Amino acid sequence: MIIQNSFSYRLSAEEQSLLADILRCGNYNLVYVEHTKIAAETADCRIALYKSGKCLVQGKGASDFVLFVLEPFVLRRTEFGYEDILNPEAFQPHMGVDESGKGDFFGPMVVASVYVDKSLVEAMRKMNVRDSKTISSEKKMLEIGSGLQKLLGNQYSIVKIGPQAYNRLYSQMRNVNSILAWAHARAIENLMEIVPHCPRAISDQFGSTKQVEGALMKKGRQIELIQQHRAESDPAVAAASILARTAFVQALKKMEEKYETSFPKGASAAVHEAGLKLIEKHNPTILLETAKCHFKTTDVILKKLNKDRNILGPEGQAVSKPVRQRHVKKSDVC
């Protein structure tokens, strides 16, 4: 069995309650971890249940905790160590596609596609390749990304849409999913030049598969497209998520060198402050070169300078549409 020291699960409300009871009543040392409902440690393992419902199990003893506690008493299903039997398609030739930078104000949007077969999946399991969002150390993520590039050779593709190109696309398309579909299609097309007989491509659910199908050119139309929730559990998609995030982080670092300033990730108050300093050093239109201007973050920053979007010209006028709220059932965990 492959030794694995980091696991990530999305737990239902019932599963969260079961885990919390186990951690409170068992031989565990409760600890404080920011943004968690409960967190605990053993001599060789840390378990953190976040308010979002995500559970992270990390440490040398993580495998034992998953095998002997989490699966039988919380998840009530057996998965770890039986991937070959439970999900044989993950070991068959296919490609995975994932993106990074979509929720970051500064920097590009990056989409990566990765081709895998049985031997590559087995090698990636030994490297502990997993969804990049579960890798808390940026240094570790970059190390795995570098290792993946060496392992894969030319069997991956990166499509990077820099801020200027992104703002032009958004001013025309007015929809993030449309840009994503276009970038996914290009990443798939590029990789099919290398592996023309790849039968299927898997990605996370972000819109209708018809958007991607419509953007695919002749060669890409031969492939089966599959969108599914939690697609990062697929090894090819997990690898794509790491390569996409690696490319995003590297692009952000190049921007920092070029503009001699820091560019925080996300869209937090720190991002607002960085945007203000950037404009003071240059001018408001610098946002078109460095940021995704349809974010409401643009309005927040410009308002503090008593300015509005008109100063950005035509490509800076498009604004993100409000997200429609859906009814959340009690069993849903966001």
BELNOR-V307177 format. One record per residue. N is the residue number from 0. SS is DSSP state (a for helix, b for strand, c for the rest). NEAR is the number of other C-alpha atoms within 10 Angstrom. Layout:
<<N & SS & NEAR> <N & SS & NEAR>>
This chain:
<<0 & c & 7> <1 & c & 12> <2 & c & 14> <3 & c & 20> <4 & c & 16> <5 & b & 20> <6 & b & 20> <7 & b & 18> <8 & b & 15> <9 & b & 17> <10 & c & 23> <11 & c & 18> <12 & a & 13> <13 & a & 11> <14 & a & 17> <15 & a & 23> <16 & a & 12> <17 & a & 16> <18 & a & 20> <19 & a & 18> <20 & a & 12> <21 & a & 16> <22 & a & 18> <23 & a & 14> <24 & a & 8> <25 & c & 9> <26 & c & 11> <27 & c & 17> <28 & b & 13> <29 & b & 16> <30 & c & 13> <31 & c & 11> <32 & c & 14> <33 & c & 11> <34 & c & 12> <35 & b & 15> <36 & b & 16> <37 & b & 22> <38 & b & 24> <39 & b & 20> <40 & b & 18> <41 & c & 15> <42 & c & 10> <43 & c & 12> <44 & c & 19> <45 & b & 22> <46 & b & 24> <47 & b & 26> <48 & b & 24> <49 & b & 19> <50 & c & 15> <51 & c & 13> <52 & c & 20> <53 & b & 18> <54 & b & 23> <55 & b & 18> <56 & b & 24> <57 & b & 20> <58 & c & 18> <59 & c & 16> <60 & c & 18> <61 & a & 22> <62 & a & 22> <63 & a & 13> <64 & a & 19> <65 & a & 20> <66 & a & 16> <67 & a & 11> <68 & a & 15> <69 & a & 22> <70 & a & 15> <71 & a & 12> <72 & a & 15> <73 & a & 19> <74 & a & 19> <75 & c & 11> <76 & c & 11> <77 & c & 15> <78 & c & 15> <79 & c & 16> <80 & c & 14> <81 & c & 11> <82 & a & 13> <83 & a & 13> <84 & a & 9> <85 & a & 12> <86 & c & 12> <87 & a & 11> <88 & a & 14> <89 & a & 19> <90 & a & 19> <91 & c & 16> <92 & c & 20> <93 & b & 24> <94 & b & 31> <95 & b & 29> <96 & b & 31> <97 & b & 29> <98 & b & 26> <99 & b & 23> <100 & c & 23> <101 & c & 17> <102 & c & 12> <103 & c & 20> <104 & c & 28> <105 & b & 27> <106 & c & 31> <107 & c & 27> <108 & b & 28> <109 & b & 28> <110 & b & 32> <111 & b & 29> <112 & b & 33> <113 & b & 30> <114 & b & 29> <115 & b & 24> <116 & c & 17> <117 & a & 16> <118 & a & 11> <119 & a & 18> <120 & a & 21> <121 & a & 15> <122 & a & 13> <123 & a & 22> <124 & a & 14> <125 & a & 13> <126 & c & 15> <127 & c & 17> <128 & c & 24> <129 & c & 26> <130 & c & 24> <131 & a & 26> <132 & a & 14> <133 & a & 15> <134 & c & 18> <135 & c & 9> <136 & c & 11> <137 & a & 13> <138 & a & 11> <139 & a & 12> <140 & a & 22> <141 & a & 20> <142 & a & 13> <143 & a & 23> <144 & a & 23> <145 & a & 14> <146 & a & 14> <147 & a & 22> <148 & a & 15> <149 & a & 10> <150 & a & 13> <151 & a & 15> <152 & c & 8> <153 & c & 13> <154 & c & 18> <155 & b & 27> <156 & b & 23> <157 & b & 23> <158 & b & 21> <159 & b & 23> <160 & b & 19> <161 & c & 20> <162 & a & 21> <163 & a & 19> <164 & a & 16> <165 & a & 24> <166 & a & 26> <167 & a & 16> <168 & a & 17> <169 & a & 22> <170 & a & 18> <171 & a & 12> <172 & a & 13> <173 & c & 17> <174 & c & 16> <175 & a & 18> <176 & a & 16> <177 & a & 19> <178 & a & 21> <179 & a & 21> <180 & a & 23> <181 & a & 18> <182 & a & 26> <183 & a & 28> <184 & a & 24> <185 & a & 23> <186 & a & 26> <187 & a & 34> <188 & a & 23> <189 & a & 20> <190 & a & 22> <191 & a & 23> <192 & c & 12> <193 & c & 14> <194 & c & 18> <195 & c & 14> <196 & c & 13> <197 & c & 21> <198 & c & 15> <199 & b & 17> <200 & b & 23> <201 & b & 22> <202 & b & 27> <203 & b & 19> <204 & c & 13> <205 & c & 14> <206 & c & 14> <207 & c & 12> <208 & a & 15> <209 & a & 11> <210 & a & 17> <211 & a & 23> <212 & a & 19> <213 & a & 12> <214 & a & 19> <215 & c & 22> <216 & c & 13> <217 & c & 8> <218 & a & 14> <219 & a & 24> <220 & a & 16> <221 & a & 16> <222 & c & 20> <223 & b & 14> <224 & b & 19> <225 & b & 14> <226 & b & 16> <227 & b & 11> <228 & c & 10> <229 & c & 14> <230 & a & 20> <231 & a & 23> <232 & a & 16> <233 & c & 22> <234 & a & 28> <235 & a & 33> <236 & a & 31> <237 & a & 25> <238 & a & 33> <239 & a & 34> <240 & a & 30> <241 & a & 28> <242 & a & 31> <243 & a & 28> <244 & a & 25> <245 & a & 23> <246 & a & 24> <247 & a & 24> <248 & a & 20> <249 & a & 14> <250 & a & 18> <251 & a & 21> <252 & a & 16> <253 & a & 13> <254 & a & 18> <255 & a & 16> <256 & a & 11> <257 & a & 9> <258 & a & 14> <259 & c & 11> <260 & c & 14> <261 & c & 16> <262 & c & 23> <263 & c & 20> <264 & c & 16> <265 & c & 15> <266 & c & 16> <267 & c & 13> <268 & a & 13> <269 & a & 13> <270 & a & 20> <271 & a & 20> <272 & a & 13> <273 & a & 18> <274 & a & 27> <275 & a & 19> <276 & a & 15> <277 & a & 20> <278 & a & 16> <279 & a & 12> <280 & a & 12> <281 & c & 12> <282 & c & 13> <283 & c & 21> <284 & c & 15> <285 & a & 17> <286 & a & 22> <287 & a & 22> <288 & a & 18> <289 & a & 23> <290 & b & 23> <291 & c & 28> <292 & c & 29> <293 & c & 25> <294 & c & 17> <295 & a & 15> <296 & a & 19> <297 & a & 22> <298 & a & 17> <299 & a & 16> <300 & a & 22> <301 & a & 18> <302 & a & 12> <303 & a & 11> <304 & c & 13> <305 & c & 7> <306 & c & 14> <307 & c & 17> <308 & a & 20> <309 & a & 10> <310 & a & 13> <311 & a & 17> <312 & c & 10> <313 & a & 12> <314 & a & 19> <315 & a & 22> <316 & c & 16> <317 & c & 19> <318 & c & 17> <319 & c & 13> <320 & c & 12> <321 & c & 7> <322 & c & 6> <323 & c & 6> <324 & c & 6> <325 & c & 6> <326 & c & 7> <327 & c & 9> <328 & c & 7> <329 & c & 8> <330 & c & 10> <331 & c & 11> <332 & c & 15> <333 & c & 11>>
